[in-house]
Structure formats: structure tokens, C-alpha cells
């Protein structure tokens, strides 16, 4: 069970892009950067979501996880070589 999933916003949540960017933390509970333009379709403005998690459409969340894992792999390999 992923405890963070208890905080995920649904795609049609009114909390998406409804927060105040002036008080928005730079990352959400999972470490994703905030704010993210989560409107569907995106309106071109990245506004913070209300709540612990920034809404990312599933393809974006998966791509971000993949990129993060790849970066960690590169850093780990570099550390081993050094």
C-alpha cells in the first residue's frame, strides 16, 4: 500500500491549480516539483494544487519517475567509478 496515494487528486478535482503560488511548497509529498500545470487541457499557467500532492496526469507521473530513476542510476554509477 502506498500511503501517498491517499493524497492523490482525481483528474476532475477542483483543487487542481487552485492553490496560491505565493505559499506553495517547491515539492509535493512525493518530491515532485510544484507547481505543475495540471489543468486538462493545460492552460499554460502552472498554479499550485491544493493539498499534499501536485496532480500529474499518469503519463507525466510515469515519465518523471523514469527520468528520476535514470538520473539516480547515472549518479550511482559515477560514484562507483570515482
PDB file of N, CA, C and O in Angstrom:
ATOM      1  N   UNK A   1       0.857  -1.185   0.000  1.00  0.00           N
ATOM      2  CA  UNK A   1       0.000   0.000   0.000  1.00  0.00           C
ATOM      3  C   UNK A   1       0.891   1.232   0.000  1.00  0.00           C
ATOM      4  O   UNK A   1       1.843   1.332   0.773  1.00  0.00           O
ATOM      5  N   UNK A   2       0.564   2.155  -0.874  1.00  0.00           N
ATOM      6  CA  UNK A   2       1.310   3.413  -0.976  1.00  0.00           C
ATOM      7  C   UNK A   2       0.564   4.483  -0.196  1.00  0.00           C
ATOM      8  O   UNK A   2      -0.487   4.935  -0.650  1.00  0.00           O
ATOM      9  N   UNK A   3       1.072   4.912   0.979  1.00  0.00           N
ATOM     10  CA  UNK A   3       0.359   5.910   1.768  1.00  0.00           C
ATOM     11  C   UNK A   3       0.162   7.221   1.037  1.00  0.00           C
ATOM     12  O   UNK A   3      -0.821   7.920   1.283  1.00  0.00           O
ATOM     13  N   UNK A   4       1.086   7.577   0.134  1.00  0.00           N
ATOM     14  CA  UNK A   4       0.941   8.837  -0.596  1.00  0.00           C
ATOM     15  C   UNK A   4      -0.283   8.810  -1.495  1.00  0.00           C
ATOM     16  O   UNK A   4      -0.847   9.863  -1.794  1.00  0.00           O
ATOM     17  N   UNK A   5      -0.709   7.619  -1.936  1.00  0.00           N
ATOM     18  CA  UNK A   5      -1.864   7.538  -2.827  1.00  0.00           C
ATOM     19  C   UNK A   5      -3.135   8.038  -2.147  1.00  0.00           C
ATOM     20  O   UNK A   5      -4.110   8.371  -2.821  1.00  0.00           O
ATOM     21  N   UNK A   6      -3.128   8.091  -0.814  1.00  0.00           N
ATOM     22  CA  UNK A   6      -4.280   8.634  -0.093  1.00  0.00           C
ATOM     23  C   UNK A   6      -4.452  10.126  -0.350  1.00  0.00           C
ATOM     24  O   UNK A   6      -5.521  10.677  -0.088  1.00  0.00           O
ATOM     25  N   UNK A   7      -3.417  10.785  -0.860  1.00  0.00           N
ATOM     26  CA  UNK A   7      -3.451  12.222  -1.071  1.00  0.00           C
ATOM     27  C   UNK A   7      -3.614  12.609  -2.538  1.00  0.00           C
ATOM     28  O   UNK A   7      -3.713  13.795  -2.854  1.00  0.00           O
ATOM     29  N   UNK A   8      -3.644  11.632  -3.429  1.00  0.00           N
ATOM     30  CA  UNK A   8      -3.717  11.930  -4.861  1.00  0.00           C
ATOM     31  C   UNK A   8      -5.033  12.607  -5.216  1.00  0.00           C
ATOM     32  O   UNK A   8      -6.094  12.266  -4.693  1.00  0.00           O
ATOM     33  N   UNK A   9      -4.930  13.575  -6.119  1.00  0.00           N
ATOM     34  CA  UNK A   9      -6.119  14.253  -6.617  1.00  0.00           C
ATOM     35  C   UNK A   9      -6.672  13.493  -7.819  1.00  0.00           C
ATOM     36  O   UNK A   9      -5.915  12.927  -8.608  1.00  0.00           O
ATOM     37  N   UNK A  10      -7.972  13.487  -7.948  1.00  0.00           N
ATOM     38  CA  UNK A  10      -8.606  12.916  -9.131  1.00  0.00           C
ATOM     39  C   UNK A  10      -8.496  13.915 -10.270  1.00  0.00           C
ATOM     40  O   UNK A  10      -8.359  15.116 -10.036  1.00  0.00           O
ATOM     41  N   UNK A  11      -8.556  13.431 -11.485  1.00  0.00           N
ATOM     42  CA  UNK A  11      -8.354  14.280 -12.671  1.00  0.00           C
ATOM     43  C   UNK A  11      -9.337  15.446 -12.751  1.00  0.00           C
ATOM     44  O   UNK A  11      -9.018  16.478 -13.343  1.00  0.00           O
ATOM     45  N   UNK A  12     -10.518  15.299 -12.171  1.00  0.00           N
ATOM     46  CA  UNK A  12     -11.519  16.367 -12.253  1.00  0.00           C
ATOM     47  C   UNK A  12     -11.657  17.154 -10.947  1.00  0.00           C
ATOM     48  O   UNK A  12     -12.649  17.854 -10.744  1.00  0.00           O
ATOM     49  N   UNK A  13     -10.660  17.039 -10.064  1.00  0.00           N
ATOM     50  CA  UNK A  13     -10.729  17.710  -8.773  1.00  0.00           C
ATOM     51  C   UNK A  13     -10.670  19.230  -8.918  1.00  0.00           C
ATOM     52  O   UNK A  13      -9.856  19.753  -9.679  1.00  0.00           O
ATOM     53  N   UNK A  14     -11.537  19.942  -8.185  1.00  0.00           N
ATOM     54  CA  UNK A  14     -11.468  21.409  -8.211  1.00  0.00           C
ATOM     55  C   UNK A  14     -10.225  21.953  -7.502  1.00  0.00           C
ATOM     56  O   UNK A  14      -9.955  23.152  -7.577  1.00  0.00           O
ATOM     57  N   UNK A  15      -9.467  21.098  -6.818  1.00  0.00           N
ATOM     58  CA  UNK A  15      -8.253  21.523  -6.123  1.00  0.00           C
ATOM     59  C   UNK A  15      -7.061  21.687  -7.074  1.00  0.00           C
ATOM     60  O   UNK A  15      -6.047  22.276  -6.700  1.00  0.00           O
ATOM     61  N   UNK A  16      -7.183  21.165  -8.306  1.00  0.00           N
ATOM     62  CA  UNK A  16      -6.087  21.259  -9.270  1.00  0.00           C
ATOM     63  C   UNK A  16      -5.917  22.701  -9.721  1.00  0.00           C
ATOM     64  O   UNK A  16      -6.866  23.340 -10.176  1.00  0.00           O
ATOM     65  N   UNK A  17      -4.700  23.204  -9.589  1.00  0.00           N
ATOM     66  CA  UNK A  17      -4.341  24.576  -9.966  1.00  0.00           C
ATOM     67  C   UNK A  17      -5.188  25.626  -9.244  1.00  0.00           C
ATOM     68  O   UNK A  17      -5.435  26.707  -9.779  1.00  0.00           O
ATOM     69  N   UNK A  18      -5.626  25.305  -8.038  1.00  0.00           N
ATOM     70  CA  UNK A  18      -6.473  26.235  -7.288  1.00  0.00           C
ATOM     71  C   UNK A  18      -5.755  26.808  -6.068  1.00  0.00           C
ATOM     72  O   UNK A  18      -6.362  27.536  -5.282  1.00  0.00           O
ATOM     73  N   UNK A  19      -4.476  26.491  -5.900  1.00  0.00           N
ATOM     74  CA  UNK A  19      -3.730  26.975  -4.750  1.00  0.00           C
ATOM     75  C   UNK A  19      -3.085  28.327  -4.985  1.00  0.00           C
ATOM     76  O   UNK A  19      -3.212  28.914  -6.060  1.00  0.00           O
ATOM     77  N   UNK A  20      -2.409  28.802  -3.992  1.00  0.00           N
ATOM     78  CA  UNK A  20      -1.728  30.096  -4.025  1.00  0.00           C
ATOM     79  C   UNK A  20      -0.234  29.859  -4.221  1.00  0.00           C
ATOM     80  O   UNK A  20       0.427  29.312  -3.338  1.00  0.00           O
ATOM     81  N   UNK A  21       0.302  30.265  -5.368  1.00  0.00           N
ATOM     82  CA  UNK A  21       1.727  30.059  -5.657  1.00  0.00           C
ATOM     83  C   UNK A  21       2.647  30.784  -4.673  1.00  0.00           C
ATOM     84  O   UNK A  21       3.812  30.410  -4.533  1.00  0.00           O
ATOM     85  N   UNK A  22       2.146  31.806  -3.995  1.00  0.00           N
ATOM     86  CA  UNK A  22       2.972  32.551  -3.043  1.00  0.00           C
ATOM     87  C   UNK A  22       3.277  31.749  -1.781  1.00  0.00           C
ATOM     88  O   UNK A  22       4.254  32.037  -1.090  1.00  0.00           O
ATOM     89  N   UNK A  23       2.456  30.750  -1.473  1.00  0.00           N
ATOM     90  CA  UNK A  23       2.687  29.938  -0.279  1.00  0.00           C
ATOM     91  C   UNK A  23       2.859  28.459  -0.627  1.00  0.00           C
ATOM     92  O   UNK A  23       2.826  27.603   0.258  1.00  0.00           O
ATOM     93  N   UNK A  24       3.040  28.165  -1.886  1.00  0.00           N
ATOM     94  CA  UNK A  24       3.168  26.791  -2.374  1.00  0.00           C
ATOM     95  C   UNK A  24       4.560  26.244  -2.079  1.00  0.00           C
ATOM     96  O   UNK A  24       5.553  26.889  -2.416  1.00  0.00           O
ATOM     97  N   UNK A  25       4.658  25.059  -1.453  1.00  0.00           N
ATOM     98  CA  UNK A  25       5.989  24.458  -1.294  1.00  0.00           C
ATOM     99  C   UNK A  25       6.581  24.105  -2.651  1.00  0.00           C
ATOM    100  O   UNK A  25       5.846  23.977  -3.630  1.00  0.00           O
ATOM    101  N   UNK A  26       7.886  23.947  -2.722  1.00  0.00           N
ATOM    102  CA  UNK A  26       8.536  23.676  -4.010  1.00  0.00           C
ATOM    103  C   UNK A  26       8.384  22.236  -4.467  1.00  0.00           C
ATOM    104  O   UNK A  26       8.550  21.943  -5.651  1.00  0.00           O
ATOM    105  N   UNK A  27       8.068  21.323  -3.539  1.00  0.00           N
ATOM    106  CA  UNK A  27       7.830  19.925  -3.904  1.00  0.00           C
ATOM    107  C   UNK A  27       6.594  19.419  -3.174  1.00  0.00           C
ATOM    108  O   UNK A  27       6.190  19.971  -2.151  1.00  0.00           O
ATOM    109  N   UNK A  28       6.000  18.354  -3.719  1.00  0.00           N
ATOM    110  CA  UNK A  28       4.856  17.755  -3.046  1.00  0.00           C
ATOM    111  C   UNK A  28       5.321  16.619  -2.142  1.00  0.00           C
ATOM    112  O   UNK A  28       6.524  16.421  -1.976  1.00  0.00           O
ATOM    113  N   UNK A  29       4.400  15.879  -1.564  1.00  0.00           N
ATOM    114  CA  UNK A  29       4.729  14.828  -0.601  1.00  0.00           C
ATOM    115  C   UNK A  29       5.595  13.721  -1.213  1.00  0.00           C
ATOM    116  O   UNK A  29       6.331  13.042  -0.498  1.00  0.00           O
ATOM    117  N   UNK A  30       5.507  13.541  -2.537  1.00  0.00           N
ATOM    118  CA  UNK A  30       6.318  12.537  -3.225  1.00  0.00           C
ATOM    119  C   UNK A  30       7.622  13.095  -3.772  1.00  0.00           C
ATOM    120  O   UNK A  30       8.422  12.353  -4.342  1.00  0.00           O
ATOM    121  N   UNK A  31       7.845  14.397  -3.604  1.00  0.00           N
ATOM    122  CA  UNK A  31       9.075  15.006  -4.078  1.00  0.00           C
ATOM    123  C   UNK A  31       8.995  15.572  -5.485  1.00  0.00           C
ATOM    124  O   UNK A  31      10.005  16.021  -6.026  1.00  0.00           O
ATOM    125  N   UNK A  32       7.801  15.558  -6.094  1.00  0.00           N
ATOM    126  CA  UNK A  32       7.645  16.147  -7.428  1.00  0.00           C
ATOM    127  C   UNK A  32       7.644  17.662  -7.308  1.00  0.00           C
ATOM    128  O   UNK A  32       7.149  18.219  -6.328  1.00  0.00           O
ATOM    129  N   UNK A  33       8.202  18.318  -8.310  1.00  0.00           N
ATOM    130  CA  UNK A  33       8.260  19.780  -8.300  1.00  0.00           C
ATOM    131  C   UNK A  33       6.871  20.375  -8.395  1.00  0.00           C
ATOM    132  O   UNK A  33       5.989  19.855  -9.078  1.00  0.00           O
ATOM    133  N   UNK A  34       6.705  21.472  -7.695  1.00  0.00           N
ATOM    134  CA  UNK A  34       5.458  22.221  -7.746  1.00  0.00           C
ATOM    135  C   UNK A  34       5.789  23.648  -8.127  1.00  0.00           C
ATOM    136  O   UNK A  34       6.910  24.078  -7.857  1.00  0.00           O
ATOM    137  N   UNK A  35       4.917  24.398  -8.721  1.00  0.00           N
ATOM    138  CA  UNK A  35       3.629  23.974  -9.252  1.00  0.00           C
ATOM    139  C   UNK A  35       3.776  23.331 -10.628  1.00  0.00           C
ATOM    140  O   UNK A  35       4.799  23.486 -11.294  1.00  0.00           O
ATOM    141  N   UNK A  36       2.748  22.613 -11.038  1.00  0.00           N
ATOM    142  CA  UNK A  36       2.682  21.959 -12.347  1.00  0.00           C
ATOM    143  C   UNK A  36       1.336  22.318 -12.964  1.00  0.00           C
ATOM    144  O   UNK A  36       0.318  22.339 -12.271  1.00  0.00           O
ATOM    145  N   UNK A  37       1.329  22.600 -14.259  1.00  0.00           N
ATOM    146  CA  UNK A  37       0.079  22.942 -14.945  1.00  0.00           C
ATOM    147  C   UNK A  37      -0.747  21.673 -15.142  1.00  0.00           C
ATOM    148  O   UNK A  37      -0.599  20.975 -16.145  1.00  0.00           O
ATOM    149  N   UNK A  38      -1.609  21.384 -14.183  1.00  0.00           N
ATOM    150  CA  UNK A  38      -2.372  20.146 -14.207  1.00  0.00           C
ATOM    151  C   UNK A  38      -3.748  20.243 -14.814  1.00  0.00           C
ATOM    152  O   UNK A  38      -4.456  19.238 -14.872  1.00  0.00           O
ATOM    153  N   UNK A  39      -4.160  21.416 -15.273  1.00  0.00           N
ATOM    154  CA  UNK A  39      -5.463  21.525 -15.930  1.00  0.00           C
ATOM    155  C   UNK A  39      -5.511  20.592 -17.127  1.00  0.00           C
ATOM    156  O   UNK A  39      -4.480  20.298 -17.731  1.00  0.00           O
ATOM    157  N   UNK A  40      -6.686  20.132 -17.468  1.00  0.00           N
ATOM    158  CA  UNK A  40      -6.845  19.278 -18.648  1.00  0.00           C
ATOM    159  C   UNK A  40      -7.871  19.918 -19.563  1.00  0.00           C
ATOM    160  O   UNK A  40      -9.052  19.912 -19.214  1.00  0.00           O
ATOM    161  N   UNK A  41      -7.508  20.461 -20.689  1.00  0.00           N
ATOM    162  CA  UNK A  41      -6.145  20.614 -21.195  1.00  0.00           C
ATOM    163  C   UNK A  41      -5.431  21.745 -20.463  1.00  0.00           C
ATOM    164  O   UNK A  41      -6.062  22.647 -19.912  1.00  0.00           O
ATOM    165  N   UNK A  42      -4.132  21.678 -20.471  1.00  0.00           N
ATOM    166  CA  UNK A  42      -3.330  22.688 -19.782  1.00  0.00           C
ATOM    167  C   UNK A  42      -3.632  24.090 -20.305  1.00  0.00           C
ATOM    168  O   UNK A  42      -3.806  24.290 -21.507  1.00  0.00           O
ATOM    169  N   UNK A  43      -3.691  25.049 -19.397  1.00  0.00           N
ATOM    170  CA  UNK A  43      -3.972  26.431 -19.799  1.00  0.00           C
ATOM    171  C   UNK A  43      -2.704  27.251 -19.955  1.00  0.00           C
ATOM    172  O   UNK A  43      -2.766  28.443 -20.253  1.00  0.00           O
ATOM    173  N   UNK A  44      -1.536  26.608 -19.751  1.00  0.00           N
ATOM    174  CA  UNK A  44      -0.273  27.316 -19.913  1.00  0.00           C
ATOM    175  C   UNK A  44       0.215  27.999 -18.655  1.00  0.00           C
ATOM    176  O   UNK A  44       1.281  28.615 -18.661  1.00  0.00           O
ATOM    177  N   UNK A  45      -0.550  27.902 -17.567  1.00  0.00           N
ATOM    178  CA  UNK A  45      -0.162  28.520 -16.305  1.00  0.00           C
ATOM    179  C   UNK A  45      -0.003  27.438 -15.247  1.00  0.00           C
ATOM    180  O   UNK A  45      -0.936  26.679 -14.983  1.00  0.00           O
ATOM    181  N   UNK A  46       1.167  27.366 -14.648  1.00  0.00           N
ATOM    182  CA  UNK A  46       1.424  26.391 -13.597  1.00  0.00           C
ATOM    183  C   UNK A  46       1.036  26.992 -12.256  1.00  0.00           C
ATOM    184  O   UNK A  46       1.753  27.829 -11.708  1.00  0.00           O
ATOM    185  N   UNK A  47      -0.091  26.562 -11.738  1.00  0.00           N
ATOM    186  CA  UNK A  47      -0.557  27.010 -10.432  1.00  0.00           C
ATOM    187  C   UNK A  47      -0.524  25.831  -9.471  1.00  0.00           C
ATOM    188  O   UNK A  47      -0.802  24.693  -9.849  1.00  0.00           O
ATOM    189  N   UNK A  48      -0.184  26.121  -8.236  1.00  0.00           N
ATOM    190  CA  UNK A  48      -0.089  25.090  -7.209  1.00  0.00           C
ATOM    191  C   UNK A  48      -1.462  24.461  -6.956  1.00  0.00           C
ATOM    192  O   UNK A  48      -2.485  25.145  -6.969  1.00  0.00           O
ATOM    193  N   UNK A  49      -1.461  23.158  -6.729  1.00  0.00           N
ATOM    194  CA  UNK A  49      -2.690  22.471  -6.346  1.00  0.00           C
ATOM    195  C   UNK A  49      -2.892  22.608  -4.845  1.00  0.00           C
ATOM    196  O   UNK A  49      -1.939  22.814  -4.094  1.00  0.00           O
ATOM    197  N   UNK A  50      -4.131  22.492  -4.423  1.00  0.00           N
ATOM    198  CA  UNK A  50      -4.440  22.475  -3.002  1.00  0.00           C
ATOM    199  C   UNK A  50      -4.246  21.043  -2.518  1.00  0.00           C
ATOM    200  O   UNK A  50      -4.788  20.108  -3.108  1.00  0.00           O
ATOM    201  N   UNK A  51      -3.486  20.872  -1.461  1.00  0.00           N
ATOM    202  CA  UNK A  51      -3.289  19.545  -0.896  1.00  0.00           C
ATOM    203  C   UNK A  51      -1.825  19.139  -0.875  1.00  0.00           C
ATOM    204  O   UNK A  51      -0.942  19.922  -1.225  1.00  0.00           O
ATOM    205  N   UNK A  52      -1.581  17.902  -0.461  1.00  0.00           N
ATOM    206  CA  UNK A  52      -0.222  17.409  -0.266  1.00  0.00           C
ATOM    207  C   UNK A  52       0.463  17.000  -1.559  1.00  0.00           C
ATOM    208  O   UNK A  52       1.692  16.972  -1.627  1.00  0.00           O
ATOM    209  N   UNK A  53      -0.319  16.681  -2.590  1.00  0.00           N
ATOM    210  CA  UNK A  53       0.256  16.211  -3.855  1.00  0.00           C
ATOM    211  C   UNK A  53      -0.126  17.127  -4.998  1.00  0.00           C
ATOM    212  O   UNK A  53      -1.251  17.621  -5.080  1.00  0.00           O
ATOM    213  N   UNK A  54       0.833  17.340  -5.873  1.00  0.00           N
ATOM    214  CA  UNK A  54       0.582  18.074  -7.113  1.00  0.00           C
ATOM    215  C   UNK A  54       0.039  17.063  -8.124  1.00  0.00           C
ATOM    216  O   UNK A  54       0.620  15.997  -8.322  1.00  0.00           O
ATOM    217  N   UNK A  55      -1.078  17.409  -8.758  1.00  0.00           N
ATOM    218  CA  UNK A  55      -1.667  16.485  -9.734  1.00  0.00           C
ATOM    219  C   UNK A  55      -0.803  16.436 -10.988  1.00  0.00           C
ATOM    220  O   UNK A  55      -0.503  17.465 -11.594  1.00  0.00           O
ATOM    221  N   UNK A  56      -0.412  15.233 -11.362  1.00  0.00           N
ATOM    222  CA  UNK A  56       0.277  14.993 -12.622  1.00  0.00           C
ATOM    223  C   UNK A  56      -0.517  13.937 -13.360  1.00  0.00           C
ATOM    224  O   UNK A  56      -0.801  12.881 -12.796  1.00  0.00           O
ATOM    225  N   UNK A  57      -0.887  14.193 -14.617  1.00  0.00           N
ATOM    226  CA  UNK A  57      -1.543  13.139 -15.377  1.00  0.00           C
ATOM    227  C   UNK A  57      -0.654  11.895 -15.379  1.00  0.00           C
ATOM    228  O   UNK A  57       0.570  12.019 -15.370  1.00  0.00           O
ATOM    229  N   UNK A  58      -1.239  10.716 -15.390  1.00  0.00           N
ATOM    230  CA  UNK A  58      -0.484   9.472 -15.237  1.00  0.00           C
ATOM    231  C   UNK A  58       0.711   9.353 -16.184  1.00  0.00           C
ATOM    232  O   UNK A  58       1.783   8.953 -15.730  1.00  0.00           O
ATOM    233  N   UNK A  59       0.586   9.679 -17.479  1.00  0.00           N
ATOM    234  CA  UNK A  59       1.781   9.577 -18.335  1.00  0.00           C
ATOM    235  C   UNK A  59       2.921  10.484 -17.870  1.00  0.00           C
ATOM    236  O   UNK A  59       4.089  10.109 -17.967  1.00  0.00           O
ATOM    237  N   UNK A  60       2.591  11.665 -17.369  1.00  0.00           N
ATOM    238  CA  UNK A  60       3.613  12.606 -16.885  1.00  0.00           C
ATOM    239  C   UNK A  60       4.261  12.074 -15.617  1.00  0.00           C
ATOM    240  O   UNK A  60       5.478  12.168 -15.460  1.00  0.00           O
ATOM    241  N   UNK A  61       3.463  11.513 -14.704  1.00  0.00           N
ATOM    242  CA  UNK A  61       3.991  10.964 -13.458  1.00  0.00           C
ATOM    243  C   UNK A  61       4.949   9.811 -13.761  1.00  0.00           C
ATOM    244  O   UNK A  61       6.022   9.716 -13.165  1.00  0.00           O
ATOM    245  N   UNK A  62       4.554   8.934 -14.691  1.00  0.00           N
ATOM    246  CA  UNK A  62       5.410   7.798 -15.051  1.00  0.00           C
ATOM    247  C   UNK A  62       6.703   8.281 -15.704  1.00  0.00           C
ATOM    248  O   UNK A  62       7.776   7.755 -15.409  1.00  0.00           O
ATOM    249  N   UNK A  63       6.612   9.267 -16.579  1.00  0.00           N
ATOM    250  CA  UNK A  63       7.805   9.795 -17.248  1.00  0.00           C
ATOM    251  C   UNK A  63       8.739  10.442 -16.236  1.00  0.00           C
ATOM    252  O   UNK A  63       9.957  10.300 -16.343  1.00  0.00           O
ATOM    253  N   UNK A  64       8.192  11.144 -15.263  1.00  0.00           N
ATOM    254  CA  UNK A  64       9.001  11.790 -14.242  1.00  0.00           C
ATOM    255  C   UNK A  64       9.691  10.749 -13.371  1.00  0.00           C
ATOM    256  O   UNK A  64      10.863  10.904 -13.026  1.00  0.00           O
ATOM    257  N   UNK A  65       8.965   9.681 -13.010  1.00  0.00           N
ATOM    258  CA  UNK A  65       9.572   8.600 -12.234  1.00  0.00           C
ATOM    259  C   UNK A  65      10.708   7.945 -13.010  1.00  0.00           C
ATOM    260  O   UNK A  65      11.766   7.667 -12.446  1.00  0.00           O
ATOM    261  N   UNK A  66      10.497   7.699 -14.289  1.00  0.00           N
ATOM    262  CA  UNK A  66      11.514   7.069 -15.127  1.00  0.00           C
ATOM    263  C   UNK A  66      12.757   7.953 -15.220  1.00  0.00           C
ATOM    264  O   UNK A  66      13.880   7.468 -15.076  1.00  0.00           O
ATOM    265  N   UNK A  67      12.557   9.242 -15.459  1.00  0.00           N
ATOM    266  CA  UNK A  67      13.686  10.171 -15.567  1.00  0.00           C
ATOM    267  C   UNK A  67      14.448  10.248 -14.247  1.00  0.00           C
ATOM    268  O   UNK A  67      15.678  10.289 -14.250  1.00  0.00           O
ATOM    269  N   UNK A  68      13.746  10.268 -13.135  1.00  0.00           N
ATOM    270  CA  UNK A  68      14.393  10.313 -11.834  1.00  0.00           C
ATOM    271  C   UNK A  68      15.208   9.058 -11.568  1.00  0.00           C
ATOM    272  O   UNK A  68      16.323   9.133 -11.052  1.00  0.00           O
ATOM    273  N   UNK A  69      14.653   7.906 -11.921  1.00  0.00           N
ATOM    274  CA  UNK A  69      15.372   6.643 -11.733  1.00  0.00           C
ATOM    275  C   UNK A  69      16.617   6.594 -12.616  1.00  0.00           C
ATOM    276  O   UNK A  69      17.667   6.115 -12.186  1.00  0.00           O
ATOM    277  N   UNK A  70      16.505   7.082 -13.836  1.00  0.00           N
ATOM    278  CA  UNK A  70      17.650   7.101 -14.742  1.00  0.00           C
ATOM    279  C   UNK A  70      18.756   8.012 -14.199  1.00  0.00           C
ATOM    280  O   UNK A  70      19.935   7.667 -14.261  1.00  0.00           O
ATOM    281  N   UNK A  71      18.375   9.161 -13.675  1.00  0.00           N
ATOM    282  CA  UNK A  71      19.354  10.084 -13.102  1.00  0.00           C
ATOM    283  C   UNK A  71      20.041   9.464 -11.894  1.00  0.00           C
ATOM    284  O   UNK A  71      21.258   9.574 -11.748  1.00  0.00           O
ATOM    285  N   UNK A  72      19.280   8.822 -11.038  1.00  0.00           N
ATOM    286  CA  UNK A  72      19.886   8.163  -9.877  1.00  0.00           C
ATOM    287  C   UNK A  72      20.855   7.076 -10.315  1.00  0.00           C
ATOM    288  O   UNK A  72      21.916   6.908  -9.713  1.00  0.00           O
ATOM    289  N   UNK A  73      20.493   6.335 -11.364  1.00  0.00           N
ATOM    290  CA  UNK A  73      21.382   5.308 -11.883  1.00  0.00           C
ATOM    291  C   UNK A  73      22.688   5.892 -12.376  1.00  0.00           C
ATOM    292  O   UNK A  73      23.755   5.332 -12.124  1.00  0.00           O
ATOM    293  N   UNK A  74      22.616   7.011 -13.076  1.00  0.00           N
ATOM    294  CA  UNK A  74      23.833   7.665 -13.566  1.00  0.00           C
ATOM    295  C   UNK A  74      24.695   8.165 -12.412  1.00  0.00           C
ATOM    296  O   UNK A  74      25.915   8.000 -12.429  1.00  0.00           O
ATOM    297  N   UNK A  75      24.070   8.768 -11.421  1.00  0.00           N
ATOM    298  CA  UNK A  75      24.823   9.274 -10.275  1.00  0.00           C
ATOM    299  C   UNK A  75      25.466   8.133  -9.504  1.00  0.00           C
ATOM    300  O   UNK A  75      26.602   8.250  -9.042  1.00  0.00           O
ATOM    301  N   UNK A  76      24.745   7.040  -9.366  1.00  0.00           N
ATOM    302  CA  UNK A  76      25.285   5.883  -8.640  1.00  0.00           C
ATOM    303  C   UNK A  76      26.476   5.302  -9.369  1.00  0.00           C
ATOM    304  O   UNK A  76      27.493   4.989  -8.752  1.00  0.00           O
ATOM    305  N   UNK A  77      26.356   5.153 -10.701  1.00  0.00           N
ATOM    306  CA  UNK A  77      27.468   4.619 -11.480  1.00  0.00           C
ATOM    307  C   UNK A  77      28.669   5.539 -11.410  1.00  0.00           C
ATOM    308  O   UNK A  77      29.803   5.068 -11.322  1.00  0.00           O
ATOM    309  N   UNK A  78      28.442   6.835 -11.449  1.00  0.00           N
ATOM    310  CA  UNK A  78      29.557   7.779 -11.382  1.00  0.00           C
ATOM    311  C   UNK A  78      30.253   7.691 -10.029  1.00  0.00           C
ATOM    312  O   UNK A  78      31.478   7.770  -9.945  1.00  0.00           O
ATOM    313  N   UNK A  79      29.464   7.526  -8.977  1.00  0.00           N
ATOM    314  CA  UNK A  79      30.046   7.444  -7.638  1.00  0.00           C
ATOM    315  C   UNK A  79      30.918   6.196  -7.505  1.00  0.00           C
ATOM    316  O   UNK A  79      31.970   6.241  -6.868  1.00  0.00           O
ATOM    317  N   UNK A  80      30.487   5.088  -8.101  1.00  0.00           N
ATOM    318  CA  UNK A  80      31.262   3.850  -8.041  1.00  0.00           C
ATOM    319  C   UNK A  80      32.602   4.028  -8.748  1.00  0.00           C
ATOM    320  O   UNK A  80      33.625   3.530  -8.277  1.00  0.00           O
ATOM    321  N   UNK A  81      32.600   4.741  -9.884  1.00  0.00           N
ATOM    322  CA  UNK A  81      33.834   4.943 -10.661  1.00  0.00           C
ATOM    323  C   UNK A  81      34.820   5.854  -9.949  1.00  0.00           C
ATOM    324  O   UNK A  81      36.033   5.691 -10.082  1.00  0.00           O
ATOM    325  N   UNK A  82      34.290   6.827  -9.184  1.00  0.00           N
ATOM    326  CA  UNK A  82      35.160   7.822  -8.526  1.00  0.00           C
ATOM    327  C   UNK A  82      35.931   7.270  -7.389  1.00  0.00           C
ATOM    328  O   UNK A  82      36.695   7.994  -6.752  1.00  0.00           O
TER     329      UNK A  82
END
